Amino acid sequence: MRFMIFVKATKQSETGALPSPEGLAAMDKYNEELIKAGVAIGGGGLKASKFGARVQISKQGKTTVIDGPFTETKELVAGYGIMQCNSLQEAIEWIKRWPPQPEDAEIEIRPFIEVSDFPA
């Protein structure tokens, strides 16, 4: 099963500050473990929301563009990953090994909808 990993933004990540050299080294080590185990498919960090935009599309097709930054940090994503695991529990176990961060971290794990999920 494939899982999308959403790393929620923090006040620090929204400043645009990069992790410390020690923090980067810890994440590199963790990512190497994921790759060696064949769990990591892809992932990356995202710039602060001040560099982004949101496009809202109404049911009539009208579009509205809202430039960042966005105020609700808890609703923002600072990074993502795609993992291949046998179960949600396995994905949770991998995420529980996430290196400590300077601020509390929240990581959401969601399974992909796969072709096999659709009736034949």
N, C-alpha and C positions, 0 to 999 in steps of 0.2 A: 504494500500500500504506500502511496505517496502522501506526504503531509506537508502543508505549507506552515511555516513557522513565522509568526509576526512578532518582532521585538518591539514592544511599545516604547515610545519616546519618553524622555525624562527632561527635566529642566535643563540639565547639563547638555544633553544631546541637541536640544533646541537652540543652544547658544552657538552651535557649530563647532564647539571644541572637540578635538580628536582625543581618543583615550590616551592615557599615559603610556610610555614605552613598556612598562610592566604589564599594563592592561592589554596592550596589543600582543605582547609575547604570550600571555595566558590564553588569549583567544586563538592565536596561531596554533598553540599546542592542542587546544580543544578541537579546532577544525581539522588538524592533522589526524587526530584520533577518529573523527567522523569519516574522513576520507579513507583511512586505512581499513576501517570496518565496513566500507562500502555503503555507508548510510547517507553521506552527503551527496546531493545531486547538484546543488548550486546555492548561491546566496550572496548577500552583500549588505553594506550599510547604505543608508540614504542621507542626503544632505538635509539640513534643517528646513522646516516648512516655509521659512521666509524665501526660499529659493523655488518654491512650488506654486501650484495653483489647483483649484478645484473647478470642475465643470459640472454644473447641474443641468440636467436635461428633463424638461417637463414632459408629461404624457402627450402634450400637443407638439413636442419637438422643439420648443423654445429652449435656447441655451443661455446660461448665465455663467460667466467666468468670475471666480473669486480668487484674487491673488493672496498668497500667504504673506505674513505668517498667520497661523491659526492659533486661537487662544486656548483651546482645550487640549493641553498636552496629553492627557490620559487617553485621548481618542486618536492620537497620531502614531504612525509607525516609523521607527528609526532604522529598522533593518529587517531582513527577511532571510529565510532559508527554505530549501526544499529537501526533504529527507525521504529516504526509502526505508521503511520499517515493516515488520510483520504484523504490527498491531499498534493501536493508540498507546497501550501501556508501554511498549518498547520505546516509542517516541518520547513519552513522558520521562522514562528512565534516562534517556540521553540528555534531555533538556535539564533534568535535575543535576547534571554534572556541569552545567554552565558555570564558567568562572565567576567569582564574586565581582561586583561592579562598584563604582564609587557611590551609586545611589541604588535604592531598591529597584529591582527589575521585574517586569511583568512580560511573560511570553505566552502568546496564544498559539495553540496547535490545532490545525483544522485539516481533515482529510480532503483530498481532491475527489471530485466526482469523476469516476472512471467509466469507460465505455461499458464495462461489465456490470455497472449499476443499473443500466437500462434494460427493460424487458426485451427479450429476443423477438 
